[in-house]
Amino acid sequence: MKKFYLLLTAFVAMVTGANAGIINLVSQDYESGDVASWNWTSPNLAGGMAIAGDDFGKFFQFSLGSNNGRNCYTVWGEDVFADKLKEGKYHIEFEWSYATLANNQFGTEFALFSGTKPDANNGVINAKEHTLFSITESADNHNLFFINGDTENTFAVEAGAWYSIFIDVDTLAHELSYQITSQINSSDVKAEGKRSFDAGTNMLISGLNIYAARWYSVLQMDNLKVQVITEQDFANVPSVALTGVNGTERTYTIAFLEGETLHVKGTDGQEQEIEYSDCDGSYQYTTSTSGTIEVWTTSGEATSEKVTAEVECVLFQLPAAVATITNASKGYAKEYTITVDNSEVPTKPQIFIAYEFKSGDKVIQKAEDQLNGVKVNVEDKGILTIQTIAPGFGTTTVNVENNQAFAIKNDIDFQHMTGAELTEKGFDAMEDLDSETTSGESNWTGRMRMYYQVDSGEKDNDQNTIWTNVPVYGPTTQNYEAIKRYQYLQSKLNEETAASLFAPMYLWHDSVNVSPSITKYYEEGQPKTDHLGHVGGSTNVKMYEGIGLCFSGNLGDGGDFYINESMTYAAIVINNVTMGVDGLTDEDFIIVSKIDNYGGGSIHPQFPIGTEPETAIAAYKAAHLGGVNEVHTGLETFQLYRVDTALSRVLVLTPDNNPAGINEMNYNKVVSDHNAPVYNMNGVRMNMNSLNKGVYVKQGKKFVIK
């Protein structure tokens, strides 16, 4: 983005005479530092916030990912205005972009508010009465935005385009004027107008809230400024950021305002004066000499504080890549995911990855210009050589030896457990999932995401095969198969049955994080029973035949638990069930396969033209459909999310170093035992099913219940 520092005409007209200037009360250009240093907060999605960048500079970015709507905000507070308003007026501007549109819901929003920070997970228009200005995505059109919640006052938005918002506030007249322009062309006005407020309205804007609609929406903003006019000469402190690294050469970008003169004392001790017209307020200083640069501005008789930056002109070596095993199978076959952390690298460049895998002297595969997170699948014993590369930085090489073969120790195949097997384990048959609706568990059939693909015989414009999706499971009204369900009533589930039901995998019968309070469902560590015989305190284990292990997240055998005869808590109260595998060491691996998003995360087998449906369905059911893989060490636990996710397979791999077999592999090692007793910090043994918040000890290791 080009850096604009523009003001509305009405505001600029206030700057009169030689002894007048603009004061930046708030200025965020994001060219250096992290999210916290720019005072951004997200109540429920801190990991979604980042300082990102493009060829024009850095900016703030909020990426929602696969989450429901979330918000983030920056608050500067009313104190910044104290005794600084001339005639009760001030100015705000910022640049913004709807970089990636949401793909499930609408309601993305930028909103300026007065008073305290907004509530979590809400667009401000719907959640806060002190919104002074907002742009909100239309309820049924991603490209249409309402201004101040007025459905008659709209403008069109292009995904990925940048826009500028300029706002003038008159606190005495209780008026706000605004202008929205194309960021590339400030004369391309998208919308403008005024808004009046009641006399009692707090007109001091104290923060900006961003609300991102689900899913995968990406919002960006830059160059946030809150400004006032002063009758005195005033020189603002310039911003200085390292923006370029080229070997031993360093480039700093220095930003200052129109009407000011920039002074730069370089690492060679020489001083320069730069006028705004020379660089449009964005000056680049380049040096190959280590030392200190000192910068400041002047305006009339005023001089700003001086800013210094220490410059070290040496070749910066990139960090080494990390290759993590993210899948594995019998023998030497593994999937490595290669990542590199650039958080400590100056300017945080995009780092490219090159790799080569050799088995003996033979190159099996190689690639260049790969992005962070690239996955490499190897089948043989050999060496994976990885380089991290970025222009201007030193290349780093690391070798990873793929010299450990694995044998299968356990293979718990939930997807292919039959109804007869489940009945023998104590499961009871339930009604089939056979619905066209898309709510709750019905999503598994209603969305028809469990399908295979058949070659249609047609090609798209790029000559790629066009595949036809054929669901296997769906509503029988559309001639698909219903999903047969079984449940293991939670009243049967205790420490003993939880450990033995799918042994050696352990299903943790855990009441932690139950809401409302677990005290309503437990009494002296034991689950309560209501007047109908429903047992509280946990959730039923369910099996979907042909898919895997699920759980509802609801309390009680029937999904209900009555506190009294007039109250029921049938709502979801437990989000995750914790599991582990006993008898393993930290040298073992647990490969956890899941199908998430009501079948959206499944594998869809592909078949050639003319494949008979019976043949395809048989092959589909014989395959492993879990498309979401997690890798854990043998001592770790893993979790299963409620309702929309199924656990399809748990594969345990152990090092195959013993030609005689694997029976003695765990000799003299710490072995997992999820059934081991739990003690509090006073050494008192606790009931594992009713642990309150606190610190506990299990197998000599501390763990925390939050």
BELCORGI-V329847 format. One record per backbone hydrogen bond with DSSP energy under -0.5 kcal/mol. CO is the residue of the C=O (numbers start at 1). NH is the residue of the N-H. If there is no record, write none. Layout:
CO/NH
CO/NH
//
This chain:
2/4
8/11
8/12
9/13
11/14
12/15
14/16
18/20
21/230
22/24
23/25
23/228
26/226
28/224
34/38
35/38
35/40
36/39
39/75
41/73
45/48
46/49
48/63
50/52
50/61
52/59
54/57
57/54
59/52
60/221
61/50
61/63
62/64
62/219
65/67
65/216
70/212
72/210
73/41
74/208
77/80
78/81
79/82
81/84
81/85
85/87
86/89
88/171
89/86
90/169
91/227
92/167
93/225
94/165
95/222
96/163
97/99
97/220
98/160
100/218
108/137
109/211
110/135
111/209
112/132
112/133
113/206
113/207
119/122
123/126
123/127
124/128
128/131
130/114
130/132
133/112
134/148
135/110
136/146
138/141
141/138
141/144
143/145
143/157
144/138
145/155
146/136
146/148
147/150
149/151
150/147
150/153
152/154
153/147
155/145
158/161
161/98
162/183
163/96
164/181
165/94
166/179
167/92
168/177
169/90
169/171
170/174
170/175
174/197
175/170
176/195
177/168
178/193
179/166
180/190
180/191
181/164
185/182
185/188
187/189
188/182
188/190
191/180
193/178
195/176
198/201
201/203
203/205
204/115
206/76
206/77
207/113
208/74
209/111
210/72
211/109
211/213
212/70
213/217
214/104
214/105
215/103
217/64
218/99
218/100
219/62
220/97
221/60
222/95
224/28
225/93
226/25
226/26
227/91
228/23
230/21
234/236
239/255
241/243
241/253
244/251
246/249
249/246
250/287
251/243
251/244
252/254
252/285
253/241
254/283
255/239
257/260
260/276
261/298
262/274
263/296
264/266
264/272
265/294
266/269
270/266
272/264
274/262
275/278
275/279
276/279
276/280
276/281
279/282
281/256
283/254
283/285
284/286
285/252
287/250
291/311
293/309
294/265
295/307
296/263
297/304
298/261
299/302
302/299
307/295
309/293
311/291
311/313
312/314
315/317
316/394
322/324
322/339
324/326
324/337
327/335
330/333
331/406
333/329
334/336
334/378
335/326
335/327
336/338
336/376
337/324
337/339
338/373
338/374
339/322
340/342
342/345
345/348
346/349
349/351
350/352
352/389
353/370
354/387
355/367
356/358
356/385
357/364
357/365
358/360
358/383
359/362
362/359
362/364
365/357
367/355
370/353
371/374
374/338
376/336
376/378
378/334
382/402
383/358
383/385
384/386
384/400
385/356
386/398
387/354
388/396
389/352
390/393
392/247
394/318
396/388
398/386
399/401
400/384
400/402
401/403
402/382
403/405
405/656
406/331
407/409
407/654
410/652
411/413
412/414
412/650
413/416
414/417
415/546
418/422
419/423
420/424
421/425
422/426
422/427
423/426
428/487
432/434
433/483
439/442
440/443
441/444
442/445
442/446
443/447
445/448
445/475
449/451
450/472
450/473
452/470
453/607
454/468
458/466
460/463
464/460
465/467
466/456
467/469
468/454
470/452
472/481
475/478
475/480
476/479
481/474
482/484
483/433
484/545
485/430
486/543
487/428
487/489
488/541
489/492
490/493
492/494
494/498
495/499
496/500
497/501
498/507
500/503
502/505
504/582
505/502
505/507
506/508
506/580
507/509
508/510
511/514
517/520
518/521
518/522
521/528
523/526
526/523
528/536
530/533
534/530
538/556
540/552
541/488
542/550
543/486
543/545
544/547
544/548
548/544
549/647
550/542
551/643
553/573
553/574
554/540
556/559
561/563
561/569
564/567
567/564
571/555
573/515
575/642
577/640
578/508
579/638
580/506
581/584
584/672
585/588
585/634
588/634
589/591
589/653
590/592
590/632
591/593
591/651
592/630
593/648
593/649
594/628
595/646
596/599
596/601
597/600
599/602
601/627
603/605
605/453
607/455
608/611
612/616
613/617
614/618
615/619
616/620
617/621
618/622
619/623
623/625
625/603
625/627
627/629
628/594
630/592
632/590
633/636
638/579
640/577
642/644
644/598
646/595
646/648
647/549
648/415
649/593
650/412
650/652
651/591
651/653
652/409
652/410
653/589
654/407
655/657
657/659
658/661
662/665
664/667
666/669
672/583
673/676
677/699
678/686
679/697
680/683
684/680
686/678
686/688
687/690
688/691
694/705
695/681
696/703
697/679
698/701
701/698
703/696
704/706
705/694
//
